[in-house]
Amino acid sequence: MIYKIRIILDAEEDIFRDIEIAADNSLEELHNAVSQAFGFLGNEMASFYTCDDQWNQDEEIALFDMSENGGTVRLMNETFLEDIMSETNPKLIYVYDFLNMWTFFVELADIVEKEDGRAYPNLLFSFGELPESPPEKKFEADPNFDFDDTFENYDDLDFDENWN
């Protein structure tokens, strides 16, 4: 089976790529297709994240295991599209280059039969040009968070007052 996937840059303007890729390809192969489609060199750290229908980030699937104890992180080259994406779970978040935080929404658009003579992955459609730098993220504070309460309970924070 072939997955038709739309990858959208998290930006105000519309910038996206549509890619066809075999369902039995790894997420590393999708990472390579996405980085090529957007003109990245592909030499930066990257991760996919599972998410819910509202794009709330969940489990990380990393390009490399950078954890100290090793083996605790799910890896792209060991994770296959058909095991992580489906009609019931069609969304992923992709982050490329953790210093610049290029963030993309990845969504399964369709599942079709493989066409003879077509090479996969295949860039179907490209819309918009990637800006020179990633769009700024606008993080919003929780309006219900009470900072005064945090400082009033300083003794409960378990800090050693003579730490230096």
VENRAHU-V782665 format. One record per residue. RES is the residue in one letter. D_LAST is the distance of its C-alpha to the last C-alpha in whole Angstrom. Layout:
# VENRAHU-V782665
res=<RES;RES>
d_last=<D_LAST;D_LAST>
This chain:
# VENRAHU-V782665
res=<M;I;Y;K;I;R;I;I;L;D;A;E;E;D;I;F;R;D;I;E;I;A;A;D;N;S;L;E;E;L;H;N;A;V;S;Q;A;F;G;F;L;G;N;E;M;A;S;F;Y;T;C;D;D;Q;W;N;Q;D;E;E;I;A;L;F;D;M;S;E;N;G;G;T;V;R;L;M;N;E;T;F;L;E;D;I;M;S;E;T;N;P;K;L;I;Y;V;Y;D;F;L;N;M;W;T;F;F;V;E;L;A;D;I;V;E;K;E;D;G;R;A;Y;P;N;L;L;F;S;F;G;E;L;P;E;S;P;P;E;K;K;F;E;A;D;P;N;F;D;F;D;D;T;F;E;N;Y;D;D;L;D;F;D;E;N;W;N>
d_last=<60;59;56;56;53;51;48;47;44;42;43;46;48;50;49;50;52;54;54;56;55;56;55;54;52;48;45;45;48;48;44;46;49;47;45;49;50;47;47;44;44;42;40;37;35;37;37;39;38;41;41;43;46;44;42;39;37;37;37;35;38;36;38;36;33;30;28;26;29;32;35;33;34;38;39;42;44;44;45;48;49;52;49;47;49;52;55;53;49;50;47;43;41;40;37;38;35;31;30;33;34;38;39;42;44;46;49;52;55;58;59;62;64;64;66;68;67;64;61;58;55;57;56;58;57;55;54;52;50;47;45;43;39;39;39;36;35;35;33;33;31;32;34;34;30;29;25;26;26;23;21;23;22;18;18;20;17;15;12;9;9;6;4;0>
